[in-house]
Amino acid sequence: MELSLSNDCYTLVCGKKAHIHTLDCHSFRDCGKEHKHSDSCYSDVKICELSEHTHSDACKTLACEQTEHTEGEHTSECYKCSIEPHTHTDGCYSDWPNAAVSAQANTGWYIKSVTVNGEDKGVSGAGSYSTSLYMNQDYNVNVEFAKIQYNVTGKPNNSTMGFVEGGGPVDYNGSVTLEAIANRGYKFTGWDDGSTDNPREITGITSNKEYTAIFEALKEYKIETHTAGSGSGKVIIEVNQEGCSGPYYEGDCITIRAEADEGSYFVGWLESNEIEQINIDSLSSDIVLTAVFEQRPGLIIGFNQDASEPGKTNVWTIKNPAEFHVNYEYYINDNYSNTEFGELGPNETITITTAVEKNGDILTV
């Protein structure tokens, strides 16, 4: 077989550049005079220790074990097939097959990281990954997948009017709840997408979303209170079961009650038949109320002691001179633990009889 020679293939004994070889150039067998050489012309070991061939890109994975490089980057150290001079085939080179590796994320997932033999390949956020591995060794390829997350947020149309709770990162096709909360004096009317649900659940999320809660100002009303009568007291206004001096808005749950001072009692409201507190489930108009307080008349106490010695009886009377019911309580001497309670109707009198404990027993009412 004839071989075609090139400058890079041989280190010739004669040390010259490429030329027509003579017998001095190689340790030939006794093949005879100068001629075109064939396989039979060469000794078992060529001086250059390389097999002659024409370089091509197919040579790039060679016994030199360097990283891949092009034909122009080959050196004499690249080729060491160490077989008899011949026309080369694919079997001449220390070439290993390549393995194709690929990863594909399912819907709703992404590739978080890829490592090959512990080396991070810098892949994150991709839907797929592929590479080719030169199979001259074992490989450990690790692909980590993660669920895609989307951000769902809510905001008010005006931060002074209210705020939105809920939302946040949500997995692909997940659900989340948003709730609009109005500040005092304002009301929630709906969302910018037309929904009026509150709170609202958002399902099947496959993209980032933002919702705006629409708030409006409530109508304001006045609550005006006064007192009248010979007594004294105060009017207490509660909004949603909490004390409040205003302002008052439509829809407020209002409780108005009167508290008499010591020595006075509450008679009623001039503008209402209610004799106790006034309850308004939802305020819808201005209100004017007058609480009437009268001075509480003293109870009339009568006393008759049959004798001054112990064992006899004391007789007391308690009379209510007023035209209304009066609650009372009393005890003898300092015996608070035996306090008695009761109610006297208009102009009603009760009689209390007790055993004499000592001369000068005292009834406290």
C-alpha positions as CSV (number, residue, x, y, z in Angstrom):
1,M,0.0,0.0,0.0
2,E,1.4,3.4,-0.9
3,L,1.5,6.1,1.7
4,S,1.3,9.9,1.2
5,L,3.7,11.8,3.4
6,S,3.6,15.3,4.9
7,N,5.9,17.5,6.8
8,D,4.3,16.9,10.1
9,C,4.3,13.1,10.1
10,Y,8.0,12.3,10.5
11,T,11.1,13.3,12.2
12,L,13.5,12.2,9.6
13,V,17.0,11.0,10.3
14,C,18.4,13.2,7.7
15,G,17.0,16.3,9.5
16,K,15.9,17.9,6.3
17,K,12.6,19.5,5.3
18,A,10.2,17.6,3.2
19,H,12.0,16.0,0.2
20,I,12.2,13.0,-1.9
21,H,13.4,10.3,0.6
22,T,16.5,8.4,0.0
23,L,17.9,5.4,1.7
24,D,19.5,7.6,4.2
25,C,16.2,9.0,5.5
26,H,14.8,5.9,7.2
27,S,15.8,2.6,8.5
28,F,14.2,0.7,5.6
29,R,14.3,-2.9,5.1
30,D,16.5,-4.0,2.2
31,C,13.8,-2.9,-0.3
32,G,16.2,-1.8,-2.9
33,K,16.8,1.5,-4.7
34,E,15.0,4.7,-4.3
35,H,11.3,4.4,-5.1
36,K,7.8,5.3,-3.9
37,H,7.6,3.6,-0.6
38,S,5.0,1.0,0.4
39,D,4.2,-0.8,3.7
40,S,6.9,-3.3,3.0
41,C,9.6,-0.6,3.0
42,Y,9.6,0.2,6.7
43,S,11.1,-1.5,9.7
44,D,8.7,-2.5,12.6
45,V,9.6,0.7,14.5
46,K,9.6,3.9,12.6
47,I,12.0,6.6,13.9
48,C,9.2,9.1,14.3
49,E,6.9,6.6,16.1
50,L,3.9,7.9,14.3
51,S,1.7,6.4,11.7
52,E,1.6,8.4,8.5
53,H,-1.7,9.8,7.4
54,T,-3.3,13.1,6.2
55,H,-4.7,15.1,9.1
56,S,-8.4,15.9,9.2
57,D,-10.9,17.1,11.8
58,A,-11.6,13.5,12.6
59,C,-8.3,13.5,14.4
60,K,-9.3,15.8,17.1
61,T,-9.9,13.3,19.9
62,L,-6.5,11.7,20.0
63,A,-4.1,9.8,22.3
64,C,-2.6,13.2,23.4
65,E,-5.7,13.5,25.7
66,Q,-5.8,17.2,25.2
67,T,-9.1,19.1,25.0
68,E,-10.6,19.2,21.6
69,H,-8.7,21.2,19.0
70,T,-8.7,21.8,15.3
71,E,-6.4,20.3,12.7
72,G,-4.1,23.3,12.6
73,E,-3.4,22.9,16.4
74,H,-2.1,19.3,16.2
75,T,1.5,18.7,17.1
76,S,3.7,15.7,16.6
77,E,2.7,14.5,20.1
78,C,-0.9,14.1,19.1
79,Y,-0.7,10.8,17.2
80,K,0.5,7.5,18.7
81,C,-1.4,4.6,17.2
82,S,1.8,2.5,17.4
83,I,0.9,0.1,14.6
84,E,2.7,-0.8,11.4
85,P,2.7,1.8,8.6
86,H,-0.7,1.5,6.9
87,T,-3.6,3.5,5.5
88,H,-5.4,4.7,8.6
89,T,-9.0,3.9,9.5
90,D,-11.2,5.0,12.4
91,G,-9.7,2.2,14.4
92,C,-6.3,3.9,14.5
93,Y,-7.3,6.7,17.0
94,S,-7.9,6.6,20.7
95,D,-11.4,8.0,20.1
96,W,-14.4,7.3,22.5
97,P,-18.0,7.6,21.6
98,N,-20.0,10.7,22.8
99,A,-23.2,10.3,24.8
100,A,-26.1,12.8,24.4
101,V,-27.7,13.8,27.7
102,S,-30.9,15.9,27.8
103,A,-33.4,16.9,30.5
104,Q,-36.9,18.4,29.9
105,A,-39.0,20.0,32.7
106,N,-42.7,19.1,32.8
107,T,-45.4,21.8,32.6
108,G,-45.2,24.0,35.7
109,W,-41.6,23.0,36.5
110,Y,-38.2,24.4,35.6
111,I,-34.6,23.2,35.9
112,K,-33.1,24.6,39.0
113,S,-29.6,23.2,38.7
114,V,-27.4,20.8,36.7
115,T,-24.2,19.2,38.0
116,V,-21.9,16.8,36.1
117,N,-19.5,14.9,38.5
118,G,-20.2,17.6,41.1
119,E,-19.4,20.5,38.7
120,D,-22.2,23.1,38.6
121,K,-23.1,23.8,34.9
122,G,-24.7,27.2,35.7
123,V,-28.1,26.2,34.5
124,S,-31.1,27.8,36.4
125,G,-34.5,28.7,35.2
126,A,-34.4,26.8,32.0
127,G,-37.1,24.5,30.7
128,S,-34.6,22.1,29.1
129,Y,-30.9,21.2,29.1
130,S,-28.8,19.1,26.7
131,T,-25.1,18.3,26.4
132,S,-22.7,15.7,24.9
133,L,-20.3,13.7,27.1
134,Y,-17.1,12.1,25.8
135,M,-17.4,8.6,27.2
136,N,-13.8,8.0,28.4
137,Q,-15.0,7.8,32.0
138,D,-18.0,7.4,34.3
139,Y,-20.3,10.4,34.8
140,N,-22.8,11.4,37.5
141,V,-25.3,13.8,36.0
142,N,-27.7,15.4,38.6
143,V,-30.6,17.6,37.4
144,E,-32.7,19.3,40.1
145,F,-36.3,20.4,39.2
146,A,-38.4,23.0,41.0
147,K,-42.0,24.2,40.7
148,I,-42.5,27.4,38.9
149,Q,-43.9,30.1,41.2
150,Y,-45.9,33.2,40.4
151,N,-46.4,36.3,42.5
152,V,-50.0,37.4,43.2
153,T,-50.4,40.8,44.9
154,G,-53.1,43.2,45.9
155,K,-53.0,46.9,46.4
156,P,-55.6,49.7,47.3
157,N,-56.5,52.4,44.9
158,N,-55.7,54.8,47.7
159,S,-53.5,53.7,50.7
160,T,-55.4,56.2,53.1
161,M,-58.6,54.4,52.4
162,G,-57.7,50.8,53.1
163,F,-55.3,47.9,52.4
164,V,-55.2,44.4,51.0
165,E,-54.1,41.2,52.9
166,G,-53.1,37.8,51.4
167,G,-51.4,36.9,48.1
168,G,-47.7,36.1,47.8
169,P,-45.7,33.5,45.9
170,V,-47.9,30.7,44.5
171,D,-47.0,27.4,42.8
172,Y,-48.0,26.9,39.2
173,N,-51.8,26.2,38.9
174,G,-52.2,27.0,42.6
175,S,-54.6,29.2,44.4
176,V,-54.5,32.2,46.8
177,T,-56.8,34.4,48.8
178,L,-57.0,38.3,48.8
179,E,-59.0,40.4,51.3
180,A,-59.6,44.1,51.0
181,I,-59.9,45.9,54.4
182,A,-61.3,49.4,54.5
183,N,-60.0,52.0,57.0
184,R,-62.6,53.8,59.2
185,G,-64.6,56.2,57.1
186,Y,-64.3,54.2,53.9
187,K,-65.9,51.2,52.2
188,F,-64.8,48.6,49.7
189,T,-66.7,48.6,46.5
190,G,-65.0,46.0,44.3
191,W,-61.8,44.9,42.4
192,D,-60.4,46.4,39.3
193,D,-61.4,43.3,37.3
194,G,-65.0,43.7,38.2
195,S,-65.3,41.1,41.0
196,T,-67.0,42.2,44.2
197,D,-66.1,39.0,46.3
198,N,-64.3,39.9,49.5
199,P,-62.4,37.9,50.5
200,R,-61.8,36.4,47.0
201,E,-60.0,33.2,46.0
202,I,-58.0,33.2,42.9
203,T,-57.4,29.7,41.3
204,G,-55.5,28.2,38.4
205,I,-52.6,30.7,38.6
206,T,-50.2,30.4,35.6
207,S,-48.8,33.9,35.5
208,N,-47.9,36.9,37.8
209,K,-51.0,38.8,38.7
210,E,-51.9,42.1,40.5
211,Y,-55.3,43.2,41.7
212,T,-56.4,46.6,42.9
213,A,-59.1,47.0,45.6
214,I,-61.4,50.0,45.0
215,F,-62.3,52.0,48.1
216,E,-64.7,55.0,48.5
217,A,-65.5,57.5,51.2
218,L,-68.5,56.8,53.4
219,K,-71.2,59.5,54.1
220,E,-70.7,61.2,57.4
221,Y,-73.5,61.8,59.9
222,K,-73.8,63.8,63.1
223,I,-74.9,62.5,66.6
224,E,-75.7,65.4,69.0
225,T,-76.6,64.7,72.6
226,H,-77.8,66.9,75.5
227,T,-78.9,66.5,79.1
228,A,-81.9,67.9,81.0
229,G,-83.7,67.6,84.4
230,S,-82.8,68.4,88.0
231,G,-80.2,65.7,88.2
232,S,-77.0,65.1,86.3
233,G,-75.3,62.5,84.3
234,K,-73.6,61.8,81.0
235,V,-74.4,60.2,77.6
236,I,-72.0,57.6,76.2
237,I,-71.8,56.7,72.5
238,E,-70.3,53.5,71.3
239,V,-69.4,52.5,67.7
240,N,-69.1,48.8,67.0
241,Q,-69.0,48.3,70.8
242,E,-66.1,50.7,71.3
243,G,-66.3,54.2,72.8
244,C,-66.2,56.9,70.1
245,S,-66.6,60.7,70.1
246,G,-66.9,60.9,66.3
247,P,-66.9,61.2,63.4
248,Y,-69.8,58.8,62.6
249,Y,-70.4,57.2,59.2
250,E,-73.1,55.4,57.3
251,G,-73.4,51.8,58.4
252,D,-71.9,52.3,61.8
253,C,-73.4,50.1,64.6
254,I,-74.3,52.7,67.3
255,T,-75.1,52.2,71.0
256,I,-76.2,55.3,73.0
257,R,-76.7,55.0,76.7
258,A,-77.2,57.3,79.7
259,E,-75.3,57.1,83.0
260,A,-76.6,59.0,86.0
261,D,-74.3,60.7,88.5
262,E,-74.4,59.8,92.3
263,G,-77.6,61.1,93.8
264,S,-79.4,61.3,90.4
265,Y,-81.3,58.8,88.2
266,F,-82.0,58.6,84.5
267,V,-85.6,59.2,83.6
268,G,-85.5,58.7,79.8
269,W,-85.0,60.4,76.4
270,L,-87.0,63.4,75.3
271,E,-86.9,62.3,71.6
272,S,-87.5,58.5,72.2
273,N,-89.7,56.2,74.2
274,E,-86.7,54.1,75.1
275,I,-86.1,54.1,78.8
276,E,-82.7,52.5,78.6
277,Q,-80.0,52.5,75.8
278,I,-80.7,53.1,72.2
279,N,-79.3,50.7,69.6
280,I,-78.9,51.5,65.9
281,D,-77.8,48.6,63.7
282,S,-76.8,50.8,60.8
283,L,-76.5,54.5,61.0
284,S,-78.3,56.2,58.1
285,S,-79.2,59.8,59.3
286,D,-78.2,62.5,61.8
287,I,-79.3,62.0,65.4
288,V,-80.2,64.4,68.2
289,L,-81.0,63.0,71.7
290,T,-81.6,64.5,75.1
291,A,-81.1,62.4,78.3
292,V,-83.3,63.5,81.3
293,F,-81.8,63.1,84.8
294,E,-83.6,63.9,88.0
295,Q,-82.3,64.1,91.6
296,R,-82.8,61.0,93.6
297,P,-85.0,61.7,96.7
298,G,-83.7,60.2,100.0
299,L,-85.4,57.1,101.4
300,I,-87.3,57.8,104.7
301,I,-86.0,55.7,107.5
302,G,-88.1,55.0,110.6
303,F,-86.9,53.2,113.8
304,N,-88.5,51.7,117.0
305,Q,-86.5,49.8,119.5
306,D,-88.6,47.8,122.0
307,A,-85.9,47.6,124.6
308,S,-82.2,48.4,125.1
309,E,-81.1,44.9,126.2
310,P,-80.0,42.2,123.9
311,G,-82.7,39.6,123.0
312,K,-85.4,42.3,122.3
313,T,-86.2,43.5,118.8
314,N,-85.5,46.4,116.6
315,V,-88.1,47.6,114.1
316,W,-87.1,49.8,111.1
317,T,-89.1,51.1,108.2
318,I,-87.8,52.2,104.8
319,K,-90.1,54.3,102.6
320,N,-89.7,55.3,99.0
321,P,-91.3,58.7,98.5
322,A,-90.6,58.9,94.7
323,E,-93.0,58.1,91.9
324,F,-90.7,55.4,90.5
325,H,-89.1,52.2,91.6
326,V,-85.9,52.4,93.7
327,N,-83.4,49.6,94.3
328,Y,-82.0,49.5,97.9
329,E,-79.6,47.6,100.0
330,Y,-79.0,47.6,103.8
331,Y,-77.0,46.0,106.6
332,I,-77.0,46.2,110.5
333,N,-74.1,47.7,112.3
334,D,-70.9,46.7,110.3
335,N,-72.1,43.3,109.2
336,Y,-71.5,43.8,105.5
337,S,-71.6,40.1,104.8
338,N,-75.3,40.0,105.6
339,T,-76.3,42.9,103.3
340,E,-79.8,42.6,102.0
341,F,-81.0,43.8,98.6
342,G,-84.4,44.7,97.3
343,E,-86.6,47.1,95.3
344,L,-89.2,49.6,96.4
345,G,-92.1,50.7,94.2
346,P,-93.4,54.3,94.2
347,N,-94.4,55.3,97.7
348,E,-93.8,51.8,99.0
349,T,-92.7,51.1,102.6
350,I,-91.0,48.0,104.0
351,T,-90.5,47.0,107.7
352,I,-87.3,45.4,108.9
353,T,-87.3,43.5,112.3
354,T,-84.1,42.3,113.9
355,A,-82.9,41.1,117.3
356,V,-81.1,43.7,119.4
357,E,-77.4,43.1,119.3
358,K,-76.5,46.1,121.4
359,N,-77.9,49.3,122.7
360,G,-77.8,51.7,119.7
361,D,-77.9,49.2,116.8
362,I,-77.3,51.0,113.4
363,L,-79.1,50.4,110.1
364,T,-77.2,51.5,107.1
365,V,-79.2,51.9,103.9
